[in-house]
Amino acid sequence: MTIAAHEISTAVADAAAHAIDDKKGLDIAVMDVSEHLVITDVFVMATGTSRRHVRSLSDAVMEKLKDDLDRRPLRKEGTEEANWILLDYGDIVVHVFDEETREFYDLERLWGDAPRISFEPATAEA
């Protein structure tokens, strides 16, 4: 992956993370998986407090990326159940979980050797 492509993926992931943060998503993590996977470069992960919140978070990501970056997901899964919604944008994949599902699958541990990309939530309390 070129430096320019990585910067674009990182910028898209940052926009997705901020969209989630704006809707009070929890435990937002951004991970560079480009050295581990050939199918995507960055994972964005977050937790919602209910099914409705999980849907709201994924809707916010889709709206933000469409309006600001003219990006639409190549595929999305889990919108009916809303315990784990996956939005695949090709270079980034957004995972929005409910608490129980995120804890069960523990993707941060599974991809623990992937570097974290710095993300500063705007809603962080002092």
N, CA, C and O atoms as CSV, one atom per row, in Angstrom:
chain,resi,resn,atom,element,x,y,z
A,1,MET,N,N,0.853,-1.174,0.000
A,1,MET,CA,C,0.000,0.000,0.000
A,1,MET,C,C,0.896,1.232,0.000
A,1,MET,O,O,1.894,1.290,0.718
A,2,THR,N,N,0.526,2.211,-0.810
A,2,THR,CA,C,1.310,3.433,-0.870
A,2,THR,C,C,1.016,4.316,0.337
A,2,THR,O,O,0.005,4.154,1.020
A,3,ILE,N,N,1.926,5.253,0.579
A,3,ILE,CA,C,1.728,6.183,1.691
A,3,ILE,C,C,0.455,6.988,1.480
A,3,ILE,O,O,-0.310,7.192,2.424
A,4,ALA,N,N,0.214,7.450,0.251
A,4,ALA,CA,C,-0.987,8.239,-0.036
A,4,ALA,C,C,-2.256,7.427,0.210
A,4,ALA,O,O,-3.213,7.940,0.790
A,5,ALA,N,N,-2.275,6.174,-0.222
A,5,ALA,CA,C,-3.446,5.320,0.000
A,5,ALA,C,C,-3.674,5.098,1.487
A,5,ALA,O,O,-4.815,5.106,1.950
A,6,HIS,N,N,-2.596,4.900,2.239
A,6,HIS,CA,C,-2.718,4.701,3.687
A,6,HIS,C,C,-3.264,5.959,4.358
A,6,HIS,O,O,-4.089,5.872,5.267
A,7,GLU,N,N,-2.806,7.128,3.912
A,7,GLU,CA,C,-3.304,8.386,4.476
A,7,GLU,C,C,-4.786,8.570,4.192
A,7,GLU,O,O,-5.522,9.064,5.046
A,8,ILE,N,N,-5.237,8.176,2.995
A,8,ILE,CA,C,-6.655,8.269,2.657
A,8,ILE,C,C,-7.463,7.336,3.544
A,8,ILE,O,O,-8.484,7.739,4.102
A,9,SER,N,N,-7.013,6.087,3.681
A,9,SER,CA,C,-7.720,5.119,4.532
A,9,SER,C,C,-7.798,5.623,5.966
A,9,SER,O,O,-8.836,5.509,6.617
A,10,THR,N,N,-6.704,6.177,6.451
A,10,THR,CA,C,-6.672,6.694,7.822
A,10,THR,C,C,-7.634,7.876,7.980
A,10,THR,O,O,-8.310,7.992,9.002
A,11,ALA,N,N,-7.696,8.740,6.983
A,11,ALA,CA,C,-8.607,9.890,7.038
A,11,ALA,C,C,-10.066,9.438,7.015
A,11,ALA,O,O,-10.899,9.996,7.729
A,12,VAL,N,N,-10.377,8.436,6.202
A,12,VAL,CA,C,-11.748,7.908,6.146
A,12,VAL,C,C,-12.101,7.266,7.489
A,12,VAL,O,O,-13.200,7.468,8.007
A,13,ALA,N,N,-11.174,6.498,8.048
A,13,ALA,CA,C,-11.395,5.867,9.353
A,13,ALA,C,C,-11.604,6.922,10.433
A,13,ALA,O,O,-12.460,6.755,11.302
A,14,ASP,N,N,-10.839,7.994,10.389
A,14,ASP,CA,C,-10.980,9.068,11.367
A,14,ASP,C,C,-12.360,9.722,11.248
A,14,ASP,O,O,-12.992,10.020,12.261
A,15,ALA,N,N,-12.824,9.944,10.025
A,15,ALA,CA,C,-14.158,10.512,9.818
A,15,ALA,C,C,-15.233,9.582,10.387
A,15,ALA,O,O,-16.182,10.039,11.023
A,16,ALA,N,N,-15.078,8.275,10.155
A,16,ALA,CA,C,-16.033,7.299,10.690
A,16,ALA,C,C,-16.014,7.314,12.217
A,16,ALA,O,O,-17.067,7.307,12.855
A,17,ALA,N,N,-14.828,7.334,12.795
A,17,ALA,CA,C,-14.700,7.348,14.257
A,17,ALA,C,C,-15.334,8.605,14.847
A,17,ALA,O,O,-15.990,8.537,15.887
A,18,HIS,N,N,-15.144,9.750,14.192
A,18,HIS,CA,C,-15.754,10.982,14.693
A,18,HIS,C,C,-17.279,10.961,14.560
A,18,HIS,O,O,-17.985,11.500,15.413
A,19,ALA,N,N,-17.783,10.345,13.499
A,19,ALA,CA,C,-19.240,10.212,13.359
A,19,ALA,C,C,-19.803,9.385,14.511
A,19,ALA,O,O,-20.864,9.701,15.049
A,20,ILE,N,N,-19.093,8.334,14.885
A,20,ILE,CA,C,-19.517,7.489,16.003
A,20,ILE,C,C,-19.425,8.271,17.303
A,20,ILE,O,O,-20.333,8.214,18.133
A,21,ASP,N,N,-18.340,8.992,17.480
A,21,ASP,CA,C,-18.149,9.802,18.682
A,21,ASP,C,C,-19.247,10.853,18.821
A,21,ASP,O,O,-19.738,11.099,19.923
A,22,ASP,N,N,-19.633,11.474,17.706
A,22,ASP,CA,C,-20.683,12.498,17.736
A,22,ASP,C,C,-22.015,11.942,18.240
A,22,ASP,O,O,-22.836,12.681,18.783
A,23,LYS,N,N,-22.224,10.633,18.056
A,23,LYS,CA,C,-23.465,9.992,18.505
A,23,LYS,C,C,-23.269,9.230,19.817
A,23,LYS,O,O,-24.075,8.371,20.174
A,24,LYS,N,N,-22.190,9.555,20.525
A,24,LYS,CA,C,-21.908,8.992,21.858
A,24,LYS,C,C,-21.592,7.501,21.841
A,24,LYS,O,O,-21.934,6.780,22.778
A,25,GLY,N,N,-20.932,7.035,20.762
A,25,GLY,CA,C,-20.456,5.658,20.726
A,25,GLY,C,C,-19.364,5.468,21.774
A,25,GLY,O,O,-18.661,6.415,22.126
A,26,LEU,N,N,-19.227,4.255,22.266
A,26,LEU,CA,C,-18.287,3.957,23.351
A,26,LEU,C,C,-17.079,3.178,22.846
A,26,LEU,O,O,-17.152,2.480,21.835
A,27,ASP,N,N,-15.972,3.306,23.562
A,27,ASP,CA,C,-14.755,2.509,23.325
A,27,ASP,C,C,-14.363,2.453,21.854
A,27,ASP,O,O,-14.193,1.371,21.292
A,28,ILE,N,N,-14.222,3.603,21.241
A,28,ILE,CA,C,-13.862,3.663,19.823
A,28,ILE,C,C,-12.390,3.289,19.676
A,28,ILE,O,O,-11.520,3.855,20.338
A,29,ALA,N,N,-12.132,2.329,18.802
A,29,ALA,CA,C,-10.763,1.891,18.526
A,29,ALA,C,C,-10.544,1.898,17.019
A,29,ALA,O,O,-11.412,1.485,16.248
A,30,VAL,N,N,-9.377,2.370,16.615
A,30,VAL,CA,C,-9.006,2.390,15.204
A,30,VAL,C,C,-7.692,1.628,15.098
A,30,VAL,O,O,-6.707,1.978,15.747
A,31,MET,N,N,-7.684,0.577,14.270
A,31,MET,CA,C,-6.515,-0.297,14.164
A,31,MET,C,C,-6.059,-0.439,12.723
A,31,MET,O,O,-6.872,-0.616,11.816
A,32,ASP,N,N,-4.751,-0.359,12.521
A,32,ASP,CA,C,-4.142,-0.544,11.203
A,32,ASP,C,C,-3.889,-2.037,11.009
A,32,ASP,O,O,-2.961,-2.598,11.592
A,33,VAL,N,N,-4.716,-2.671,10.191
A,33,VAL,CA,C,-4.593,-4.113,9.941
A,33,VAL,C,C,-3.987,-4.393,8.564
A,33,VAL,O,O,-4.034,-5.526,8.084
A,34,SER,N,N,-3.422,-3.369,7.931
A,34,SER,CA,C,-2.924,-3.502,6.564
A,34,SER,C,C,-1.788,-4.507,6.422
A,34,SER,O,O,-1.622,-5.105,5.358
A,35,GLU,N,N,-1.010,-4.698,7.468
A,35,GLU,CA,C,0.086,-5.669,7.404
A,35,GLU,C,C,-0.392,-7.102,7.676
A,35,GLU,O,O,0.365,-8.056,7.497
A,36,HIS,N,N,-1.654,-7.247,8.110
A,36,HIS,CA,C,-2.187,-8.555,8.492
A,36,HIS,C,C,-3.245,-9.078,7.532
A,36,HIS,O,O,-3.455,-10.287,7.441
A,37,LEU,N,N,-3.910,-8.184,6.817
A,37,LEU,CA,C,-4.997,-8.567,5.916
A,37,LEU,C,C,-4.779,-7.946,4.548
A,37,LEU,O,O,-4.293,-6.820,4.444
A,38,VAL,N,N,-5.134,-8.668,3.508
A,38,VAL,CA,C,-5.058,-8.096,2.170
A,38,VAL,C,C,-6.390,-7.481,1.740
A,38,VAL,O,O,-6.447,-6.758,0.745
A,39,ILE,N,N,-7.448,-7.763,2.476
A,39,ILE,CA,C,-8.778,-7.307,2.069
A,39,ILE,C,C,-9.141,-5.919,2.579
A,39,ILE,O,O,-10.071,-5.304,2.059
A,40,THR,N,N,-8.436,-5.412,3.577
A,40,THR,CA,C,-8.734,-4.084,4.115
A,40,THR,C,C,-7.504,-3.540,4.823
A,40,THR,O,O,-6.559,-4.277,5.101
A,41,ASP,N,N,-7.524,-2.240,5.112
A,41,ASP,CA,C,-6.378,-1.584,5.743
A,41,ASP,C,C,-6.621,-1.196,7.198
A,41,ASP,O,O,-5.724,-1.297,8.034
A,42,VAL,N,N,-7.846,-0.751,7.491
A,42,VAL,CA,C,-8.125,-0.200,8.819
A,42,VAL,C,C,-9.457,-0.745,9.336
A,42,VAL,O,O,-10.437,-0.838,8.597
A,43,PHE,N,N,-9.466,-1.102,10.621
A,43,PHE,CA,C,-10.695,-1.440,11.333
A,43,PHE,C,C,-11.053,-0.256,12.233
A,43,PHE,O,O,-10.190,0.320,12.896
A,44,VAL,N,N,-12.326,0.093,12.243
A,44,VAL,CA,C,-12.860,1.028,13.232
A,44,VAL,C,C,-13.862,0.217,14.035
A,44,VAL,O,O,-14.766,-0.397,13.468
A,45,MET,N,N,-13.703,0.212,15.359
A,45,MET,CA,C,-14.598,-0.556,16.222
A,45,MET,C,C,-15.188,0.352,17.289
A,45,MET,O,O,-14.521,1.250,17.803
A,46,ALA,N,N,-16.453,0.102,17.611
A,46,ALA,CA,C,-17.118,0.891,18.643
A,46,ALA,C,C,-18.264,0.089,19.226
A,46,ALA,O,O,-18.702,-0.916,18.666
A,47,THR,N,N,-18.734,0.562,20.362
A,47,THR,CA,C,-19.825,-0.099,21.069
A,47,THR,C,C,-21.001,0.856,21.216
A,47,THR,O,O,-20.835,2.037,21.519
A,48,GLY,N,N,-22.200,0.308,20.991
A,48,GLY,CA,C,-23.441,1.026,21.253
A,48,GLY,C,C,-24.105,0.439,22.489
A,48,GLY,O,O,-23.825,-0.698,22.868
A,49,THR,N,N,-24.975,1.206,23.111
A,49,THR,CA,C,-25.585,0.793,24.375
A,49,THR,C,C,-26.863,-0.024,24.207
A,49,THR,O,O,-27.361,-0.607,25.170
A,50,SER,N,N,-27.391,-0.065,22.987
A,50,SER,CA,C,-28.615,-0.822,22.702
A,50,SER,C,C,-28.648,-1.102,21.204
A,50,SER,O,O,-27.831,-0.572,20.451
A,51,ARG,N,N,-29.587,-1.928,20.774
A,51,ARG,CA,C,-29.735,-2.189,19.338
A,51,ARG,C,C,-30.003,-0.900,18.572
A,51,ARG,O,O,-29.437,-0.655,17.507
A,52,ARG,N,N,-30.870,-0.097,19.138
A,52,ARG,CA,C,-31.206,1.179,18.505
A,52,ARG,C,C,-29.966,2.068,18.383
A,52,ARG,O,O,-29.757,2.711,17.354
A,53,HIS,N,N,-29.154,2.101,19.427
A,53,HIS,CA,C,-27.935,2.908,19.417
A,53,HIS,C,C,-26.928,2.357,18.397
A,53,HIS,O,O,-26.285,3.128,17.685
A,54,VAL,N,N,-26.791,1.042,18.325
A,54,VAL,CA,C,-25.895,0.419,17.342
A,54,VAL,C,C,-26.317,0.832,15.933
A,54,VAL,O,O,-25.473,1.197,15.115
A,55,ARG,N,N,-27.609,0.778,15.649
A,55,ARG,CA,C,-28.114,1.200,14.334
A,55,ARG,C,C,-27.831,2.684,14.095
A,55,ARG,O,O,-27.400,3.078,13.011
A,56,SER,N,N,-28.077,3.491,15.110
A,56,SER,CA,C,-27.852,4.931,14.998
A,56,SER,C,C,-26.384,5.245,14.697
A,56,SER,O,O,-26.083,6.121,13.887
A,57,LEU,N,N,-25.480,4.526,15.353
A,57,LEU,CA,C,-24.048,4.735,15.122
A,57,LEU,C,C,-23.667,4.366,13.687
A,57,LEU,O,O,-22.936,5.104,13.026
A,58,SER,N,N,-24.161,3.229,13.211
A,58,SER,CA,C,-23.822,2.824,11.839
A,58,SER,C,C,-24.452,3.772,10.822
A,58,SER,O,O,-23.838,4.084,9.802
A,59,ASP,N,N,-25.666,4.230,11.092
A,59,ASP,CA,C,-26.308,5.208,10.205
A,59,ASP,C,C,-25.499,6.506,10.155
A,59,ASP,O,O,-25.350,7.109,9.092
A,60,ALA,N,N,-24.982,6.928,11.306
A,60,ALA,CA,C,-24.177,8.154,11.362
A,60,ALA,C,C,-22.912,8.024,10.531
A,60,ALA,O,O,-22.514,8.968,9.849
A,61,VAL,N,N,-22.275,6.852,10.586
A,61,VAL,CA,C,-21.071,6.619,9.772
A,61,VAL,C,C,-21.427,6.691,8.292
A,61,VAL,O,O,-20.751,7.375,7.523
A,62,MET,N,N,-22.482,5.989,7.889
A,62,MET,CA,C,-22.859,5.980,6.473
A,62,MET,C,C,-23.199,7.386,5.985
A,62,MET,O,O,-22.807,7.772,4.884
A,63,GLU,N,N,-23.911,8.139,6.781
A,63,GLU,CA,C,-24.283,9.501,6.402
A,63,GLU,C,C,-23.050,10.405,6.287
A,63,GLU,O,O,-22.906,11.139,5.310
A,64,LYS,N,N,-22.174,10.350,7.274
A,64,LYS,CA,C,-20.968,11.189,7.293
A,64,LYS,C,C,-20.061,10.886,6.097
A,64,LYS,O,O,-19.603,11.798,5.408
A,65,LEU,N,N,-19.809,9.602,5.860
A,65,LEU,CA,C,-18.900,9.243,4.774
A,65,LEU,C,C,-19.508,9.541,3.403
A,65,LEU,O,O,-18.790,9.891,2.466
A,66,LYS,N,N,-20.822,9.403,3.287
A,66,LYS,CA,C,-21.488,9.726,2.021
A,66,LYS,C,C,-21.478,11.233,1.789
A,66,LYS,O,O,-21.104,11.691,0.709
A,67,ASP,N,N,-21.883,12.002,2.787
A,67,ASP,CA,C,-21.995,13.453,2.626
A,67,ASP,C,C,-20.640,14.141,2.490
A,67,ASP,O,O,-20.471,15.022,1.646
A,68,ASP,N,N,-19.684,13.744,3.311
A,68,ASP,CA,C,-18.398,14.443,3.341
A,68,ASP,C,C,-17.366,13.891,2.363
A,68,ASP,O,O,-16.529,14.637,1.855
A,69,LEU,N,N,-17.422,12.584,2.097
A,69,LEU,CA,C,-16.364,11.964,1.301
A,69,LEU,C,C,-16.879,11.223,0.067
A,69,LEU,O,O,-16.102,10.608,-0.663
A,70,ASP,N,N,-18.197,11.283,-0.161
A,70,ASP,CA,C,-18.824,10.583,-1.287
A,70,ASP,C,C,-18.472,9.093,-1.289
A,70,ASP,O,O,-18.214,8.502,-2.338
A,71,ARG,N,N,-18.467,8.497,-0.084
A,71,ARG,CA,C,-18.161,7.068,0.061
A,71,ARG,C,C,-19.410,6.342,0.537
A,71,ARG,O,O,-20.126,6.815,1.419
A,72,ARG,N,N,-19.652,5.194,-0.059
A,72,ARG,CA,C,-20.768,4.333,0.335
A,72,ARG,C,C,-20.214,2.951,0.625
A,72,ARG,O,O,-19.247,2.522,-0.005
A,73,PRO,N,N,-20.822,2.250,1.576
A,73,PRO,CA,C,-20.298,0.906,1.865
A,73,PRO,C,C,-20.486,-0.022,0.676
A,73,PRO,O,O,-21.508,0.017,-0.009
A,74,LEU,N,N,-19.478,-0.859,0.446
A,74,LEU,CA,C,-19.574,-1.882,-0.587
A,74,LEU,C,C,-20.562,-2.958,-0.147
A,74,LEU,O,O,-21.255,-3.578,-0.953
A,75,ARG,N,N,-20.592,-3.148,1.167
A,75,ARG,CA,C,-21.555,-4.109,1.726
A,75,ARG,C,C,-21.748,-3.779,3.195
A,75,ARG,O,O,-20.877,-3.205,3.849
A,76,LYS,N,N,-22.911,-4.156,3.691
A,76,LYS,CA,C,-23.211,-3.989,5.116
A,76,LYS,C,C,-23.941,-5.223,5.594
A,76,LYS,O,O,-24.742,-5.821,4.876
A,77,GLU,N,N,-23.641,-5.585,6.820
A,77,GLU,CA,C,-24.248,-6.787,7.404
A,77,GLU,C,C,-24.671,-6.502,8.831
A,77,GLU,O,O,-24.086,-5.658,9.511
A,78,GLY,N,N,-25.699,-7.219,9.278
A,78,GLY,CA,C,-26.117,-7.178,10.666
A,78,GLY,C,C,-27.101,-6.085,11.023
A,78,GLY,O,O,-27.377,-5.873,12.204
A,79,THR,N,N,-27.637,-5.388,10.037
A,79,THR,CA,C,-28.525,-4.271,10.368
A,79,THR,C,C,-29.853,-4.725,10.983
A,79,THR,O,O,-30.456,-3.981,11.757
A,80,GLU,N,N,-30.307,-5.912,10.656
A,80,GLU,CA,C,-31.564,-6.412,11.234
A,80,GLU,C,C,-31.394,-6.743,12.719
A,80,GLU,O,O,-32.174,-6.294,13.559
A,81,GLU,N,N,-30.360,-7.535,13.029
A,81,GLU,CA,C,-30.144,-7.961,14.410
A,81,GLU,C,C,-29.584,-6.824,15.254
A,81,GLU,O,O,-29.945,-6.664,16.420
A,82,ALA,N,N,-28.700,-6.040,14.651
A,82,ALA,CA,C,-28.084,-4.863,15.275
A,82,ALA,C,C,-27.316,-5.165,16.552
A,82,ALA,O,O,-27.235,-4.321,17.444
A,83,ASN,N,N,-26.747,-6.376,16.644
A,83,ASN,CA,C,-25.821,-6.627,17.745
A,83,ASN,C,C,-24.376,-6.505,17.264
A,83,ASN,O,O,-23.458,-6.329,18.065
A,84,TRP,N,N,-24.186,-6.600,15.935
A,84,TRP,CA,C,-22.891,-6.355,15.301
A,84,TRP,C,C,-23.165,-5.925,13.868
A,84,TRP,O,O,-23.521,-6.747,13.024
A,85,ILE,N,N,-23.003,-4.657,13.601
A,85,ILE,CA,C,-23.175,-4.153,12.240
A,85,ILE,C,C,-21.789,-3.936,11.650
A,85,ILE,O,O,-20.932,-3.285,12.248
A,86,LEU,N,N,-21.592,-4.494,10.467
A,86,LEU,CA,C,-20.329,-4.378,9.755
A,86,LEU,C,C,-20.568,-3.553,8.503
A,86,LEU,O,O,-21.450,-3.864,7.703
A,87,LEU,N,N,-19.775,-2.495,8.339
A,87,LEU,CA,C,-19.825,-1.656,7.150
A,87,LEU,C,C,-18.489,-1.790,6.438
A,87,LEU,O,O,-17.454,-1.381,6.965
A,88,ASP,N,N,-18.513,-2.363,5.243
A,88,ASP,CA,C,-17.288,-2.619,4.485
A,88,ASP,C,C,-17.142,-1.566,3.400
A,88,ASP,O,O,-17.928,-1.511,2.455
A,89,TYR,N,N,-16.119,-0.733,3.553
A,89,TYR,CA,C,-15.825,0.315,2.570
A,89,TYR,C,C,-14.629,-0.052,1.700
A,89,TYR,O,O,-14.113,0.795,0.972
A,90,GLY,N,N,-14.192,-1.283,1.767
A,90,GLY,CA,C,-13.030,-1.717,1.008
A,90,GLY,C,C,-11.754,-1.479,1.799
A,90,GLY,O,O,-11.193,-2.417,2.365
A,91,ASP,N,N,-11.290,-0.238,1.845
A,91,ASP,CA,C,-10.049,0.065,2.561
A,91,ASP,C,C,-10.241,0.175,4.064
A,91,ASP,O,O,-9.281,0.038,4.823
A,92,ILE,N,N,-11.467,0.422,4.501
A,92,ILE,CA,C,-11.753,0.394,5.939
A,92,ILE,C,C,-12.995,-0.459,6.175
A,92,ILE,O,O,-13.875,-0.558,5.319
A,93,VAL,N,N,-13.046,-1.067,7.350
A,93,VAL,CA,C,-14.225,-1.819,7.783
A,93,VAL,C,C,-14.613,-1.286,9.153
A,93,VAL,O,O,-13.791,-1.227,10.068
A,94,VAL,N,N,-15.868,-0.903,9.280
A,94,VAL,CA,C,-16.397,-0.383,10.536
A,94,VAL,C,C,-17.208,-1.488,11.203
A,94,VAL,O,O,-18.096,-2.078,10.588
A,95,HIS,N,N,-16.891,-1.762,12.476
A,95,HIS,CA,C,-17.604,-2.751,13.279
A,95,HIS,C,C,-18.279,-2.004,14.424
A,95,HIS,O,O,-17.603,-1.386,15.248
A,96,VAL,N,N,-19.605,-2.058,14.479
A,96,VAL,CA,C,-20.333,-1.446,15.590
A,96,VAL,C,C,-21.065,-2.569,16.314
A,96,VAL,O,O,-21.906,-3.259,15.738
A,97,PHE,N,N,-20.725,-2.735,17.583
A,97,PHE,CA,C,-21.228,-3.849,18.386
A,97,PHE,C,C,-22.114,-3.364,19.524
A,97,PHE,O,O,-22.072,-2.197,19.911
A,98,ASP,N,N,-22.925,-4.292,20.056
A,98,ASP,CA,C,-23.452,-4.082,21.398
A,98,ASP,C,C,-22.375,-4.607,22.347
A,98,ASP,O,O,-21.449,-5.292,21.912
A,99,GLU,N,N,-22.486,-4.298,23.616
A,99,GLU,CA,C,-21.427,-4.644,24.574
A,99,GLU,C,C,-21.134,-6.140,24.637
A,99,GLU,O,O,-19.974,-6.550,24.595
A,100,GLU,N,N,-22.171,-6.946,24.736
A,100,GLU,CA,C,-22.008,-8.391,24.880
A,100,GLU,C,C,-21.302,-9.008,23.669
A,100,GLU,O,O,-20.412,-9.845,23.821
A,101,THR,N,N,-21.703,-8.592,22.483
A,101,THR,CA,C,-21.118,-9.156,21.262
A,101,THR,C,C,-19.660,-8.728,21.106
A,101,THR,O,O,-18.814,-9.527,20.704
A,102,ARG,N,N,-19.370,-7.471,21.423
A,102,ARG,CA,C,-17.984,-7.014,21.315
A,102,ARG,C,C,-17.087,-7.769,22.296
A,102,ARG,O,O,-15.970,-8.164,21.963
A,103,GLU,N,N,-17.590,-7.956,23.481
A,103,GLU,CA,C,-16.817,-8.694,24.489
A,103,GLU,C,C,-16.600,-10.150,24.056
A,103,GLU,O,O,-15.511,-10.695,24.235
A,104,PHE,N,N,-17.630,-10.770,23.492
A,104,PHE,CA,C,-17.543,-12.167,23.085
A,104,PHE,C,C,-16.515,-12.368,21.966
A,104,PHE,O,O,-15.678,-13.267,22.050
A,105,TYR,N,N,-16.575,-11.537,20.919
A,105,TYR,CA,C,-15.677,-11.715,19.772
A,105,TYR,C,C,-14.299,-11.096,19.987
A,105,TYR,O,O,-13.325,-11.538,19.378
A,106,ASP,N,N,-14.205,-10.095,20.830
A,106,ASP,CA,C,-12.935,-9.500,21.266
A,106,ASP,C,C,-11.933,-9.320,20.125
A,106,ASP,O,O,-10.828,-9.861,20.168
A,107,LEU,N,N,-12.328,-8.556,19.105
A,107,LEU,CA,C,-11.465,-8.342,17.946
A,107,LEU,C,C,-10.157,-7.638,18.308
A,107,LEU,O,O,-9.137,-7.860,17.656
A,108,GLU,N,N,-10.177,-6.800,19.329
A,108,GLU,CA,C,-8.934,-6.144,19.742
A,108,GLU,C,C,-7.893,-7.169,20.176
A,108,GLU,O,O,-6.705,-7.002,19.900
A,109,ARG,N,N,-8.324,-8.216,20.845
A,109,ARG,CA,C,-7.381,-9.270,21.246
A,109,ARG,C,C,-6.961,-10.086,20.032
A,109,ARG,O,O,-5.785,-10.412,19.873
A,110,LEU,N,N,-7.920,-10.414,19.179
A,110,LEU,CA,C,-7.636,-11.200,17.982
A,110,LEU,C,C,-6.621,-10.495,17.090
A,110,LEU,O,O,-5.727,-11.139,16.541
A,111,TRP,N,N,-6.747,-9.195,16.942
A,111,TRP,CA,C,-5.840,-8.396,16.117
A,111,TRP,C,C,-4.905,-7.571,17.005
A,111,TRP,O,O,-4.505,-6.468,16.632
A,112,GLY,N,N,-4.567,-8.096,18.151
A,112,GLY,CA,C,-3.775,-7.377,19.145
A,112,GLY,C,C,-2.408,-6.930,18.677
A,112,GLY,O,O,-1.861,-5.968,19.218
A,113,ASP,N,N,-1.837,-7.599,17.683
A,113,ASP,CA,C,-0.525,-7.191,17.193
A,113,ASP,C,C,-0.616,-6.118,16.110
A,113,ASP,O,O,0.412,-5.655,15.617
A,114,ALA,N,N,-1.830,-5.715,15.735
A,114,ALA,CA,C,-2.015,-4.625,14.775
A,114,ALA,C,C,-1.876,-3.297,15.515
A,114,ALA,O,O,-2.434,-3.129,16.599
A,115,PRO,N,N,-1.137,-2.356,14.936
A,115,PRO,CA,C,-0.969,-1.073,15.617
A,115,PRO,C,C,-2.264,-0.281,15.708
A,115,PRO,O,O,-3.100,-0.315,14.805
A,116,ARG,N,N,-2.410,0.428,16.813
A,116,ARG,CA,C,-3.553,1.330,16.990
A,116,ARG,C,C,-3.256,2.639,16.275
A,116,ARG,O,O,-2.117,3.105,16.257
A,117,ILE,N,N,-4.271,3.213,15.699
A,117,ILE,CA,C,-4.175,4.542,15.095
A,117,ILE,C,C,-4.791,5.508,16.092
A,117,ILE,O,O,-5.902,5.293,16.577
A,118,SER,N,N,-4.077,6.550,16.388
A,118,SER,CA,C,-4.515,7.531,17.379
A,118,SER,C,C,-5.860,8.135,16.989
A,118,SER,O,O,-6.059,8.563,15.852
A,119,PHE,N,N,-6.775,8.162,17.948
A,119,PHE,CA,C,-8.068,8.809,17.775
A,119,PHE,C,C,-8.410,9.515,19.078
A,119,PHE,O,O,-8.449,8.897,20.142
A,120,GLU,N,N,-8.653,10.799,18.983
A,120,GLU,CA,C,-9.033,11.583,20.155
A,120,GLU,C,C,-10.506,11.935,20.088
A,120,GLU,O,O,-10.907,12.772,19.280
A,121,PRO,N,N,-11.320,11.307,20.928
A,121,PRO,CA,C,-12.744,11.606,20.900
A,121,PRO,C,C,-13.026,13.032,21.379
A,121,PRO,O,O,-12.423,13.506,22.341
A,122,ALA,N,N,-13.934,13.695,20.705
A,122,ALA,CA,C,-14.317,15.049,21.084
A,122,ALA,C,C,-15.122,15.055,22.381
A,122,ALA,O,O,-15.156,16.057,23.095
A,123,THR,N,N,-15.772,13.924,22.678
A,123,THR,CA,C,-16.655,13.861,23.841
A,123,THR,C,C,-15.932,13.400,25.103
A,123,THR,O,O,-16.576,13.148,26.121
A,124,ALA,N,N,-14.594,13.285,25.054
A,124,ALA,CA,C,-13.856,12.862,26.237
A,124,ALA,C,C,-14.058,13.861,27.359
A,124,ALA,O,O,-13.963,15.074,27.175
A,125,GLU,N,N,-14.335,13.313,28.513
A,125,GLU,CA,C,-14.584,14.179,29.672
A,125,GLU,C,C,-13.272,14.394,30.407
A,125,GLU,O,O,-12.430,13.500,30.492
A,126,ALA,N,N,-13.121,15.582,30.927
A,126,ALA,CA,C,-11.887,15.926,31.660
A,126,ALA,C,C,-11.859,15.307,33.026
A,126,ALA,O,O,-10.896,15.495,33.769
